[in-house]
Amino acid sequence: MTSLSSMGTRKDHFPAETMALITFDRSHSLSPLSQKRARIRPRSPRGGVTYHSYPVCLTFRFLFLATLFTCWLALYAANSRQLQIKYGSGIKQRASDVSKGSNQSLRGQGTSFGDQQKYKSDSNIGSSVQHGEASGIVSVPEEQATNIDRSETKPSGNNPGHHQGEVEGNEPDDAEIDLDQMMFVENRVLIAPGELPGYTGWARPEATMAGQFEVAAVSEMFGKAGEEWFVDFECVGEVCKESSGSLFYVRAYGPSIITGKVVDEGNGAYRASFYPIDPGRYTVEVVLEFGDKPDFEIFPVGKNQTELPYEGFLLPGFPMQITVKSADPDSLAAMAIANPKQRKWCSADKLFETSVDSGMTKGRWMVIDNIRTKYHRIITPNNGTGVSLLSYQHGLNSLGVKLRYENNDCKLLNYAGVNRGIDGVHLVDKCFNSQGIGNSLLPQDQIHIIFVGCSVMRLMHSSFNFLLTKSSMTNIRTTLVDMRRGMFRTLSSTKEELLNISAAFPNERRFVVFNSGLHDIDRLCSARMDPARQRDQNITGISLEGIPCIETYRRQFTDMVDFMADYPSEMTVFRSTTAGWLKYGNYGFSWPTALHQPFQRSHHMVSRINDIAFDVLAKSVKAKDIPIMDGFWTSLARPDNTEMGPNNQIGKHMVHPGVEVMDSLARRWLHIIVRSMCSSVLDF
């Protein structure tokens, strides 16, 4: 290639008006189509440069493009100025990442799997994961080989078995940036549009009302953190007049994943509301799941009766992109994204629910790592080239996105806070020692944590045990009272087992968490479980003929609540039923091609069961001291995080939450126990 400076007098061979248009010959790197569009002539024999035969035309074209570019710059500057006036570009926020760059994750927090200072070489990376140190990715069997086994139940093959450690980063520096820079910092690990799964292969009916909907109004395309953002949509077709109402799934993701609620405003009009906390760009999805919702009183249906099929189509106009601006400096939303070191641990009242919907706005799933960004640090063995079930479950070998559940207005216990804390002492050890009962042999100093429920409670029990593996306390144990097959079949045996525990250890201090929901829905309401339902009636000698399944659930749950209210314990907590049978947004298994998904196996049925549970607890005189912790809203936002086994079985994959969700529930339960026993150890 020849430059102009090396051409010498060769420029005299060209007319003066064409000298300004002389360009380097790049014809060797362009396709024939590109060469044609650029009108590049063959190489000149006199110096390796080409010239254009239409200089006047090109000159006008250049001036036209320059004018357009200048106008675009002027419009961009004006728009930026308007946004600064409206949203306050002078707001200053503290951000630890500015000077520390990519060695530290957002706002002084550690990376998703531990202290990055442990990962300065490939050899350290492999060692830390294999031996369960800084990363916190440790297999339960390995931990149980060197730690106390506190579980009263045998490990299950469905045990998630592996959990992430979460370590806070270094203290933030004093750097301050304005709003525009803060938006960049917040968005550097966001989830891009389409990065989460949507439709994943279930058999969908061709007859759907999705095409009859249209967006009616949007609050604004620029939302504000901590404030409601809504979108109104309506059904405009003739078929809408015959519908009893539709049911939807809504989700928004970007710097965090949140879910929302759809309110039926009548006459085919609906409003979907979200409460974003983290500023940034969000993708909003509204999915029609059932165009014509059924009456809950019709269930159960018989074995040979037709069940309402799940649809799962996005409404026209979705996915929709919105931008959420930063909150006012003194707002709760601003406090929620403030430096975690400056936030206080949640008090007990922040961990309990006051209504069936309060969990929707209590927290969100924050994106703390995204593998496709330059800020990610490889932490798996072999410099990240290997794959495993463990890494697949944690998102490293699957979606490539790591999230952590955080409360909006306080700090929830994380893995690092439990296992090390500021002084390097396990939180349970600190708690017991502060009460003077550390490793005590006295009967009244024995702490017994009891989990009562079905398969999801079993997973929560397993996750909780993992949090205790590094504690040196010998006077704490856990027990799972398995209610598999639901209350109608197992309530009597559950009561008997709990009474046996209290009789054998009358002086121990018990903390009980209980739930029953998913197995009740499946066995009481599903047409496919009609044979099992008949067997259960034969075993119990109780007929369910003509009784709606939700009424049977109410009766059984009322009986259970009365028993749990009288059961001797230091604290008894009800955990709301997790959002089972999520279909839109999951991945990793094969759907049967000729089998639709019925209404009974949807989160809408779970929501109805939770309504009943909240109502029973509110009306029970005995249960006034039984608080409620959320399981529904925490899991509803994460259809991408469900139980993943080696073969990704469909049933368990659909109904059981994954390790991230179960870890958040276990951390919340431990947080509640510590607040009840020794609250002062958190208030340092």
Secondary structure, DSSP 8 states (H G I E B T S, - for coil): ---GGG-GGGGGGS-HHHHTT-EE--GGGS-HHHHHHHT-----TTTSEE--S-HHHHHHHHHHHHHHHHHHHHHHHHHHHHHHHHHTTT--EE-THHHHGGGS-GGGB-BTTB-GGG-SSHHHHHHHHHTTSTT--EEHHHHHHHS---BSS---TT---EE----B-----S-EE-HHHHHHHHHTT---TT-S----S----S--SGGGEEEEEES-SEEETTS-EEEEEEE-SGGGGG-S--EEEEEEESSEEEE-EEEEEETTEEEEEE---S-EEEEEEEEEEESS---GGG-S--TTS---B---EE-TT-SEEEEEE---TTSHHHHHTS-GGGS-B--GGGGS-SSTTGGGGTEEEEEEEETTSTT----STGGGT---HHHHHTTTTTT-EEEEEEESSSB---HHHHHTTTTT--HHHHHHHHTT-TT--SGGG-EEEEEEESHHHHHHHHHHHHHHTT---SSEEEEEEE-TT-HHHHHHHHHHHHHHHHHHSTTSEEEEEE---HHHHHHHH-STTHHHHHHHHHHHT---TT--HHHHHHHHHHHHHHHHHHS--SEEEEE-----S--TT--SS---TT---BTTSSHHHHHHHHHHHHHHHHH-SGGGG--EE--HHHHHT-TTSB---TT--HHHHHHSB-HHHHHHHHHHHHHHHHHHHHGGGG--
